[in-house]
């Protein structure tokens, strides 16, 4: 490996030329890499050895930083592209060295492009990359000599490599899927199905299955037999965008991904490893979502863009917008971006600074087409973006309804310096909703009549209270007791308060936590009461909004407490990647400061979808499991196949799931998703029509190795 390539690898690894390289790199080096390096360089000085070891490790470590987007797939180039600069990404196949140039095939699910290098050093560098690694290449399209042309579109051209980046090296491959002449038996290939799907024969079968399913749906729709126009539009649009529809398994293994699962007993049994004389009953788990299967599908390289109208199951309490079984539009894409090269400081931004921009573009295109054809409404070209911090600060919610104002004001900066410092030292802010008599006339009556149900303080601003409203507010805060009339006057002037205004006050931590604040709930209460009184009519126009840069980990999710048991839990799910700017903070242990590449799509205050850029670095994923979430080996075991798939040259990838039931409820202008489902469950999760769930006879339970609680074994 050349010194130049090592330097390029170090620069690329961190996304910035001056990015620091911490001791974590050496700790994460595999024993094989370290022992091999020490074997070949026993006489180097410790400092030089350290530098070269880092270079060696970084060169073959997954790339976790910004990279340029693909311009074409590996099956798209032809003679019309000659002379164009292109960016390709795919799995690297075995190369061959010619007299003047060297050749390497690059393969993705769409086809194969031949890369050429005329520089011997370039051949050496690319030849050192493990086969089947995920590689991004920048180069120029050249015509092939007439005698070298082959059948197929890419048979007329080559791509001359100018630079390349190893996005994810392949290691520990149980077999090489690109070698059809030396395939192992079916049992081994079934065990590593995600690698077997990389074979062209299988990926072609999956694509043809999707095409036939699309033809069936299109034909039935044309004959007036399709019951759901919106679903048809979803499928039609995604097929046009190059997505392949794949059905994933519903019966999976139980795993600690967040929500409670439905378990399905089976007559298959496992021997108890502790008591070898007994057999333990076995269970499938109904999928909470197709999370692992869809990631494994993209890791395989056999499918570049996946979608599915998926049935999902969660054992949750029934609500108007939740059902134990529900439908989601599930998407996953390979080679999604990892954000912009520029730093992303914690201050608010209306820009999309995380990765997954490709997901955003697909979803916005999809939603625009649905609203245009189903509602005859033209949506904006791009939806607005807010960071989680700004949404929580301005609206008190991570899914804010932006159809009305009543934004929250941070009062702390307007307080005297000594009180401001006291709030800072206690990691708190004082905030309020100011309902102005002059500007918020539609809300003023509702505000004065609204009940305080969330621990906030309600203040009516008048001539009588103007010099005491903070000290007499009822806030549990000793800092405010010594405020003078002059202090009040200064705050009043800064906030432009007028007699007759109404205020709601609360204090919270400086860094927002959870999904809503006390004032966020009060804001919604005031709006709903104003609507009920007839003072305010809220628009029905769709206000779409992306929320980004969520905290990657949390202690503030009650729905996950039954699994976390006091440990950190993932705000989204444990496969979400950190923002590349926060990776060092994560390894440093500053867990609260780490932001995730997680994005939610909100419509009129309702979350209709959520997704993320995934972790494609197996070492990082294992670090999150073991060091941050502190999963036990038993808890980690359901993810073993995903960890291994990431080591097999998996591409950077990301996806999203859109709640189809919620989306249809909004389109049909109903409050409950039960109104848009043919056979819904009731609010408590039961089915009064089919009388489910129900009990079964003891004899049937016995077949599964089960018995009713309290039943004595005879």
ABEGO torsion letter per residue (X at the ends): XBAAAAAAAAAAAAGBAABBBBAAAAAABBAAAAAAAAAABAABBAAAAAAAAAAAAAAABBBBBBBBBBABBAAABBAAABGBBBBBBEBBBBBBBBAABBBBBBBBAAEBBBBBBABAAAAAAAAABBBGBBBBBBBBBBBBBAAABBBEAAAABBBBBABBBBABBBBGBABBAABAAABBBAAAAAABAAAAAABAAAAAAAAAAAAAAAAAAAAAAAAGABABAAAAAAAAAAAAAGBBBBBBBABBBBBBAGBBBBBBBBABBBBBAABAABBBBBBBBBBABAAAAAAAAAAAGABABBBBBBBBBBBBBBBAABBABBBBBBBBBBGBBAEBABBBBABBBABBABBGAAAAAAAAAAAAAAAAAAAGBBBBABBBBBBAAAAAAAAGBABBBAABBGBBBBAAAABBAAAAAAAAAAGBBBBBBBBBAAAAAAAAAAAAABBBAAGBBBBBBBAAAAAAAAAAAGBBBAAAAABBAAAAAAAAAAAGBBBGBBBBBBBBBABBBEABBAAAAAAAAAAAAAAAAGABBBBABBBBBBBBGBBABBAABAAAAAAAGGBBBBABBAABBBBAAAAAAAAAGBAAABBBBBBBBBBGGBBABBBBBBBABAAAAAAAAAAAAGBBAAAAAAAAAAAAAAAAGBBBBBBBBBBAAAAAAAAAGBABAAAABABBBBAAGBBAAAGOBBBBBAAAAAAAGBBBBGBBBX
